[in-house]
Amino acid sequence: MAKIKKKPTSKPQKKTKKTIKKSKKKEDYSSMSVDNFLNKNFENSDSDEEEAIDASQPAPNDEEIEENDSEDEVQKHKEALSNLKDTDPEFFKFLQENDKKLLQFNVSDDEDNDDGDESAPHELPEQLEVASDESDFEDDQTATKDHGVVTLKMLKAWESEIQKDQSNRTITAVAQAFHAALLRVSAEEDQEPSQFKVEGSAAFNGVIQLCVIHLGPALRRFLRMAEGTKHPPHKCKKFTKIKGVLKDYFMDLSKLLGGVTSANIQTVLLKHLHYMTPFIISYPNIAKTILKRLIALWGKAEEGVRVLAFFCILRITNNQKVKFLDTVLKAMYMTYVKNSKFVSVGSLASINFMRRSLVEMLALDASVAYQHVFLYIRQLAIHLRNAITVHKKENIQAVYNWQYVNSLKLWGNFLSTTHSKPEIQQ
């Protein structure tokens, strides 16, 4: 047998710690000849395997270092607690009574827990938990919203309860539903979420009808006020229980009256407002706001709405002349002059109605009206004198217009009606 020389083994290439050679692909020794098999360089493969084994053995990592540091900290903690017994025995006694775990601190606890976790087999729970999300609350919010939607069934239940209930519970619920109806037609956003939600014209009309027909009598029953009595509601014993509810209700009623354009709804609301006048005068600030709305309707709305608006103005002002009459007379006169600038066949009837109704308001208190009569007649006289003496175009136009003529008609009608009163004869 021929002697086979071994080829000198090549030196292994140097490797860095970070780089590791990929394992070579296994060769097929079954198809290899004997000479090739014997000439195969097994030393390189052995060195590669040794290097792979060396690379597979991990170097000490940061976790082992941290464990050593934690053991040192535990030892220091034990020494500090033992010294605490000598330096501050009272505090050490307090820890024994209230926090024994702090004094029994030991690393073996964590190791036992870790061993227990690794040895215990992992079992799947019967029901998997889903991660919490904002969607968890969507169902609750949707249920609340659906629960607060005013339905016809709810309106029928309220209609039955408000006629029998002696408490303010149903009154409060109906007032809150009215507020929700206002939000449906108003562009304003509510700062606080409403308890109810009105959807659809049927529910809206049902809420308005319920308030208009049943709320006033329910308030009188709750306060024990007889029909037609002159006793002010705010002096009743139970008024404090519904004071806030009524205040919000009248504010909503004022906003709704100014936001609705339908003459039919305005008529219904004005009739309701006329009935609720004794309650409105208990809130002077709200009454002033309502009077402004009423005066605007008195000057521009349709004929039937104008008449109802005037009746409401007359009733509110007549009950509180000292507070409202002076302001109302001035506002009504300015509205009359503003809306009598142009006279036509269509506007003549409304101008005549405004003039007659304003004369009636002025006749409520001649002493208060005298201040306005003297001021505005004197102003008309000054314009007339300037037109006669100056002879300028702007001065002539100041008296040569429908506003000036209609103002003269107004004061002429008033003086002819109240000429016999001593306050006017001064």
C-alpha positions as MATLAB code, in Angstrom:
seq = 'MAKIKKKPTSKPQKKTKKTIKKSKKKEDYSSMSVDNFLNKNFENSDSDEEEAIDASQPAPNDEEIEENDSEDEVQKHKEALSNLKDTDPEFFKFLQENDKKLLQFNVSDDEDNDDGDESAPHELPEQLEVASDESDFEDDQTATKDHGVVTLKMLKAWESEIQKDQSNRTITAVAQAFHAALLRVSAEEDQEPSQFKVEGSAAFNGVIQLCVIHLGPALRRFLRMAEGTKHPPHKCKKFTKIKGVLKDYFMDLSKLLGGVTSANIQTVLLKHLHYMTPFIISYPNIAKTILKRLIALWGKAEEGVRVLAFFCILRITNNQKVKFLDTVLKAMYMTYVKNSKFVSVGSLASINFMRRSLVEMLALDASVAYQHVFLYIRQLAIHLRNAITVHKKENIQAVYNWQYVNSLKLWGNFLSTTHSKPEIQQ';
ca = [
       0.000    0.000    0.000;
       1.438    3.354   -1.065;
       2.428    5.697    1.644;
       0.150    8.723    1.696;
       1.581   12.049    2.690;
      -0.565   14.374    4.709;
      -0.869   17.926    3.453;
       0.327   20.544    5.849;
      -2.564   21.984    7.765;
      -3.356   25.580    7.075;
      -3.233   27.973    9.942;
      -6.660   28.870   11.288;
      -7.755   32.399   10.566;
      -7.915   34.785   13.450;
     -11.361   35.634   14.688;
     -12.649   38.500   16.758;
     -14.945   38.014   19.678;
     -17.867   39.567   17.856;
     -17.549   37.621   14.592;
     -18.280   33.914   14.466;
     -17.933   31.775   11.355;
     -21.021   30.213   10.011;
     -21.060   26.429   10.184;
     -19.970   24.780    6.986;
     -22.333   22.711    5.001;
     -22.053   19.000    5.609;
     -20.303   17.149    2.816;
     -21.486   13.848    1.381;
     -18.879   11.256    2.526;
     -20.647    8.336    0.846;
     -19.629    9.526   -2.637;
     -16.115   10.494   -1.590;
     -13.129    8.280   -2.638;
     -10.716    6.754   -0.140;
      -7.843    9.014   -1.189;
      -9.938   12.124   -0.907;
     -11.317   10.973    2.422;
      -7.820   10.378    3.817;
      -6.561   13.689    2.427;
      -9.452   15.542    4.066;
      -8.271   18.264    6.488;
      -9.895   17.225    9.738;
      -7.819   19.583   11.857;
      -9.462   22.685   10.425;
     -12.887   21.243   10.983;
     -11.930   20.339   14.528;
     -10.681   23.843   15.174;
     -13.846   25.277   13.687;
     -15.949   23.117   15.934;
     -13.883   24.126   18.953;
     -14.269   27.790   18.050;
     -17.997   27.314   17.588;
     -18.214   25.643   20.974;
     -16.175   28.455   22.546;
     -18.396   31.040   20.894;
     -21.544   29.278   22.093;
     -20.452   29.638   25.707;
     -21.741   33.047   26.804;
     -19.510   35.454   28.658;
     -20.609   36.771   32.000;
     -23.423   39.223   31.316;
     -24.791   42.291   33.137;
     -27.486   40.297   34.921;
     -24.943   38.313   36.933;
     -23.200   41.545   37.884;
     -26.521   43.057   38.947;
     -27.270   40.000   41.078;
     -23.952   40.407   42.894;
     -24.695   44.097   43.448;
     -28.172   43.304   44.753;
     -26.695   40.821   47.249;
     -24.352   43.537   48.528;
     -27.278   45.947   48.881;
     -29.263   43.349   50.821;
     -26.342   42.790   53.174;
     -26.014   46.525   53.746;
     -29.768   46.771   54.347;
     -29.581   44.033   57.000;
     -26.713   45.783   58.749;
     -28.633   49.095   58.746;
     -31.686   47.450   60.304;
     -29.567   45.771   62.974;
     -27.930   49.108   63.819;
     -31.380   50.714   63.982;
     -32.211   48.520   66.983;
     -29.425   50.228   68.971;
     -29.726   53.784   67.639;
     -33.535   54.147   67.631;
     -35.208   51.322   69.596;
     -38.643   53.006   69.537;
     -38.754   53.131   65.745;
     -37.437   49.545   65.565;
     -40.278   48.457   67.858;
     -42.749   50.317   65.634;
     -41.484   48.399   62.600;
     -41.846   45.099   64.455;
     -45.478   45.864   65.215;
     -46.537   47.368   61.882;
     -44.146   46.220   59.142;
     -42.521   42.878   59.989;
     -41.791   42.159   56.317;
     -39.259   44.968   56.255;
     -37.268   43.367   59.097;
     -37.502   39.886   57.533;
     -36.148   41.037   54.190;
     -34.235   38.205   52.457;
     -32.973   37.412   48.993;
     -34.086   33.821   49.253;
     -37.681   35.020   49.030;
     -37.158   36.254   45.498;
     -35.204   33.152   44.556;
     -37.930   30.890   45.934;
     -40.524   32.824   43.987;
     -38.481   32.569   40.802;
     -37.937   28.823   41.293;
     -41.603   28.325   41.976;
     -42.539   30.191   38.829;
     -40.174   28.126   36.696;
     -41.186   24.771   38.194;
     -44.921   25.412   38.052;
     -46.462   24.415   34.706;
     -48.092   27.201   32.751;
     -51.865   26.838   32.644;
     -54.140   28.868   30.418;
     -56.987   30.677   32.200;
     -60.516   29.633   31.473;
     -61.374   33.040   30.054;
     -58.824   35.332   28.444;
     -58.872   38.997   29.435;
     -59.079   41.650   26.755;
     -56.888   44.729   27.030;
     -58.724   47.738   28.437;
     -59.592   50.377   25.909;
     -61.788   53.462   25.609;
     -64.268   51.240   23.814;
     -65.041   49.623   27.184;
     -66.961   52.765   28.096;
     -68.724   53.235   24.774;
     -71.393   50.667   25.572;
     -72.160   52.337   28.894;
     -72.369   55.759   27.273;
     -74.578   54.461   24.493;
     -76.870   52.801   27.010;
     -77.107   56.050   28.978;
     -77.921   58.037   25.866;
     -80.549   55.550   24.761;
     -81.994   55.552   28.247;
     -82.307   59.392   28.192;
     -84.095   59.653   24.857;
     -87.578   61.074   25.383;
     -90.218   58.773   23.928;
     -93.964   59.092   23.554;
     -94.370   56.442   26.245;
     -92.371   58.573   28.677;
     -94.455   61.627   27.822;
     -97.688   59.749   28.555;
     -96.282   58.558   31.876;
     -95.236   62.100   32.806;
     -98.620   63.459   31.791;
    -100.307   61.009   34.154;
     -97.852   61.582   37.018;
     -97.747   65.382   36.851;
    -101.489   65.556   37.477;
    -101.258   63.381   40.617;
     -97.738   63.783   41.978;
     -97.560   66.117   44.978;
     -93.748   66.321   44.888;
     -91.443   68.234   42.571;
     -89.969   65.097   40.980;
     -92.105   65.085   37.833;
     -91.940   68.880   37.532;
     -88.143   68.683   37.488;
     -88.128   65.893   34.896;
     -90.486   67.791   32.586;
     -88.415   70.984   32.902;
     -85.254   69.052   31.994;
     -86.998   67.545   28.981;
     -87.960   71.075   27.908;
     -84.286   72.046   28.109;
     -83.435   69.104   25.855;
     -86.089   70.273   23.383;
     -84.437   73.708   23.344;
     -81.067   72.153   22.481;
     -82.663   70.479   19.467;
     -83.602   73.808   17.814;
     -80.849   75.989   19.250;
     -77.364   76.407   17.793;
     -75.839   76.911   21.231;
     -73.843   74.099   22.836;
     -74.699   73.075   26.354;
     -71.811   73.273   28.827;
     -73.206   70.413   30.876;
     -74.585   67.188   29.397;
     -78.373   67.071   29.343;
     -80.139   64.258   31.173;
     -82.615   63.799   28.317;
     -82.466   63.927   24.545;
     -85.343   64.899   22.261;
     -85.292   63.312   18.808;
     -87.924   63.846   16.145;
     -90.701   66.374   15.717;
     -93.267   64.172   17.487;
     -91.248   64.106   20.715;
     -90.486   67.838   20.422;
     -94.144   68.759   20.016;
     -95.082   66.362   22.822;
     -92.675   68.025   25.276;
     -93.918   71.520   24.365;
     -97.536   70.434   24.700;
     -96.895   68.788   28.068;
     -95.275   71.938   29.479;
     -97.856   74.313   28.046;
    -100.889   72.387   29.300;
     -99.828   70.747   32.555;
     -96.783   72.519   34.018;
     -98.585   75.651   35.229;
    -101.393   73.821   37.100;
     -98.826   71.394   38.560;
     -96.834   74.315   39.978;
     -99.945   75.782   41.571;
    -100.832   72.440   43.151;
     -97.300   71.986   44.458;
     -97.217   75.498   45.963;
    -100.884   75.250   47.029;
    -101.823   78.430   45.187;
    -105.468   78.945   44.357;
    -106.378   79.932   40.818;
    -106.541   83.730   40.455;
    -104.843   84.444   43.775;
    -102.630   87.530   44.024;
    -100.298   85.938   46.554;
     -96.768   85.995   45.017;
     -95.324   82.512   44.443;
     -91.920   83.339   45.931;
     -93.546   83.796   49.340;
     -94.843   80.216   49.419;
     -93.084   77.764   51.737;
     -92.240   75.208   49.062;
     -90.980   77.724   46.507;
     -87.333   77.149   47.462;
     -87.610   73.515   46.287;
     -88.406   74.551   42.711;
     -86.697   77.938   42.590;
     -83.692   76.727   40.597;
     -85.771   74.528   38.299;
     -88.137   77.392   37.432;
     -85.259   79.791   36.825;
     -83.685   77.462   34.274;
     -87.068   76.772   32.725;
     -87.885   80.457   32.161;
     -84.427   81.071   30.687;
     -85.018   78.201   28.270;
     -88.486   79.518   27.479;
     -87.040   82.938   26.631;
     -84.402   81.411   24.339;
     -86.929   79.177   22.634;
     -89.254   82.118   22.086;
     -86.476   84.030   20.353;
     -85.256   81.075   18.299;
     -88.558   79.769   16.932;
     -89.859   81.285   13.684;
     -93.120   79.373   13.336;
     -96.105   81.578   14.146;
     -98.068   78.600   15.494;
     -95.371   77.647   18.007;
     -94.879   81.296   18.973;
     -98.602   81.575   19.653;
     -98.576   78.488   21.874;
     -95.529   79.691   23.813;
     -96.941   83.184   24.312;
    -100.197   81.808   25.710;
     -98.191   79.674   28.103;
     -96.028   82.670   29.030;
     -99.111   84.753   29.766;
    -100.357   82.066   32.161;
     -96.949   81.815   33.862;
     -96.625   85.578   34.460;
     -97.113   85.346   38.280;
     -94.102   83.026   38.445;
     -91.979   85.091   36.041;
     -92.155   88.270   38.124;
     -90.406   86.375   40.932;
     -87.263   86.566   38.763;
     -86.742   90.268   37.858;
     -83.608   89.735   35.757;
     -85.201   86.991   33.701;
     -88.364   89.086   33.361;
     -86.332   91.908   31.760;
     -84.878   89.485   29.232;
     -88.316   88.110   28.421;
     -89.701   91.639   28.005;
     -87.027   92.403   25.398;
     -88.067   89.312   23.462;
     -91.710   90.278   23.709;
     -91.118   93.850   22.531;
     -89.206   92.539   19.500;
     -92.152   90.272   18.621;
     -94.569   93.140   19.222;
     -92.747   95.194   16.583;
     -92.090   92.668   13.787;
     -94.085   89.450   14.127;
     -97.387   88.487   12.542;
    -100.610   90.075   13.696;
    -101.750   87.298   16.043;
     -98.296   86.964   17.597;
     -98.091   90.741   18.075;
    -101.352   90.828   19.988;
    -100.308   88.004   22.323;
     -96.884   89.600   22.852;
     -98.557   92.854   23.870;
    -100.847   91.068   26.337;
     -97.791   89.471   27.969;
     -95.986   92.827   28.128;
     -99.027   94.474   29.647;
     -99.521   91.806   32.320;
     -95.865   91.600   33.389;
     -95.452   95.381   33.498;
     -98.756   95.977   35.268;
     -97.713   93.614   38.088;
     -94.345   95.351   38.581;
     -94.745   98.956   37.420;
     -91.957  100.340   39.560;
     -89.386   97.895   38.199;
     -90.350   97.625   34.538;
     -92.664  100.412   33.319;
     -90.071  103.124   32.646;
     -87.759  100.772   30.732;
     -90.622   99.195   28.799;
     -92.061  102.557   27.670;
     -88.715  103.720   26.320;
     -88.052  100.433   24.497;
     -91.546  100.323   23.003;
     -91.331  103.926   21.755;
     -87.976  103.299   20.039;
     -89.391  100.136   18.443;
     -92.455  102.050   17.264;
     -90.371  104.794   15.629;
     -88.037  102.260   14.016;
     -90.859  100.213   12.475;
     -92.910  103.211   11.303;
     -90.225  104.535    8.970;
     -92.012  103.229    5.873;
     -95.785  103.276    5.490;
     -97.630  101.151    2.962;
    -100.989   99.498    2.600;
     -99.619   96.323    4.179;
     -97.806   97.977    7.100;
    -100.417  100.600    7.990;
    -102.507   98.213   10.101;
     -99.525   97.072   12.180;
     -98.376  100.672   12.742;
    -101.844  101.674   13.925;
    -101.911   98.672   16.296;
     -98.518   99.597   17.756;
     -99.625  103.196   18.285;
    -102.853  102.280   20.078;
    -101.166   99.656   22.268;
     -98.344  102.050   23.207;
    -100.889  104.686   24.211;
    -102.477  102.084   26.490;
     -99.112  101.341   28.092;
     -98.446  105.051   28.638;
    -101.830  105.396   30.320;
    -100.912  102.841   33.022;
     -99.120  105.500   35.053;
     -99.418  109.112   33.933;
     -96.670  110.325   36.280;
     -94.122  107.965   34.710;
     -95.437  108.629   31.196;
     -95.168  112.413   31.670;
     -91.358  112.219   31.735;
     -91.331  110.499   28.345;
     -94.058  112.722   26.890;
     -92.227  115.922   27.829;
     -88.858  114.674   26.503;
     -90.028  113.345   23.128;
     -92.493  116.158   22.324;
     -89.737  118.685   23.096;
     -87.417  116.794   20.739;
     -90.016  116.974   17.947;
     -90.430  120.709   18.564;
     -86.675  121.319   18.237;
     -86.588  119.511   14.872;
     -89.526  121.594   13.637;
     -87.945  124.882   14.766;
     -84.645  124.052   13.031;
     -86.480  123.178    9.816;
     -88.295  126.546    9.872;
     -85.365  128.759   10.867;
     -82.300  127.153    9.262;
     -83.825  126.173    5.890;
     -81.244  123.453    5.230;
     -81.993  120.220    3.399;
     -81.101  117.920    6.318;
     -83.230  119.972    8.719;
     -86.218  119.836    6.401;
     -85.792  116.085    5.899;
     -85.764  115.612    9.711;
     -89.467  116.571    9.812;
     -90.467  115.609    6.304;
     -90.670  111.804    6.889;
     -93.080  109.145    8.144;
     -91.311  108.700   11.469;
     -91.934  112.312   12.427;
     -95.576  112.148   11.324;
     -96.267  108.901   13.181;
     -94.629  110.287   16.339;
     -96.966  113.306   16.208;
     -99.924  110.937   15.830;
     -98.792  108.932   18.857;
     -98.517  111.899   21.216;
    -101.699  113.404   19.849;
    -103.601  110.195   20.652;
    -102.057  109.984   24.105;
    -102.895  113.591   25.037;
    -106.461  113.213   23.796;
    -106.853  110.065   25.943;
    -105.253  111.310   29.187;
    -105.888  115.080   29.039;
    -108.159  114.922   32.087;
    -105.516  113.413   34.390;
    -103.886  115.894   36.792;
    -100.348  114.625   36.068;
    -100.741  115.621   32.404;
    -102.361  118.996   33.139;
     -99.287  120.329   34.982;
];
